[in-house]
Amino acid sequence: MKRITVAVVLIAVACSPDDAADTTTTTVAATTTTQAATTSTQESTTTTVATTTTLATTTTSSEELEGNWADEPLITTDFGALGWWDGSGWVDAVTEGALPVAGGEDYQVIRVGVLALTTGGPQTTVCEPLDNIGVQLAAPDLLGEFPGPYGVAISAPWSLQPHLFEAVADNGTYSGFASDFLATRGLDVDEPVIKQLFRTDLEGDGVNEVIFVAEDVSPGFLMEPGDYSVALMRKVVQGEVQTAVLGETVAFDEDDTFLGGHSLGAVADMNGDGKMEIIMNSAYFEGFGVSVWEYVNDDLGPVIQLQTGCGS
């Protein structure tokens, strides 16, 4: 089977999706399973912002929770640990080999629509036969289920969502954006299905980003021509609309036999700096992956910092 996944890293500064502007869309694309920029294209875009209806709003407290927390808060799933922030940089769990836990630590679990508490055991192996390093969580079902949305657990006491994160309804505007994007990939879809649509303020600077997923895939992730799953983030800075691709799978013909589906698992502060990261899910026929994207700066944009997966 052939897997077709394109991740695109896009550079931007936060903006409000409530602002409308005639702008230039800048996209830096990389054909890869992670993020390695190779080409740069520009296209003219007119931004028409929809009047959105709030479906759900997450509110959090700035007070830290009481509990038995890890000194270096581990970010994990029930099928593998991703890593942690050591105070100066991200540490990959697999590369490090040893997790900063003894067992008995508390964890906050966060995914779209869920914020809960559980506990975790000592380091062990999970996801047979891969034997990823990880921990056994007391309530793994809180994370979600295949094919997502699926969240993460972190042994940290701080507020995981200190800023705006809310679901909004599409009046056709973001379906139109998705249609335009798919056209750049050679796929003609008049009204793409919007599976997820959220407004957020990742950096807490008072201006917003919009993250949305357009998807129409065959059951069981068995490819059919015309299937698609794309996860996009739109931001406006200095009058320019910029689109970051957080996940992409597009099927064109019967030779494209491998299909991945994408979803937003959560938006949460994963290192305690008061800025939120993006938790993305990637599902395919016999596997699943979770990645943590950090908006690094205007030059690098959103970048995958940690990831793990389970499957064949």
Secondary structure, DSSP 8 states (H G I E B T S, - for coil): --B---EE--------TT---EEEEEEEEE-SSS----EEEEEEEE-------EEEE----SS---S---SS-EEE-SS-EEEEE-SSSEEEHHHH-S-S--S-EEEEEEETTEEEEEEE-SSEEESTTT-EEE--BS-GGGGB-TTS-B-EEE---S-S--S-EEEE--SSHHHHHHHHHHHHTT---SS--EEEEEEE-TTSSS--EEEEEEEE--GGGB--TT-EEEEEEEEEETTEEEEEEEEEEE--STT--B--EEEEEEEE-SSSSS--EEEEEEEETTEEEEEEEEE--TTT-EEEEEEEEEE-
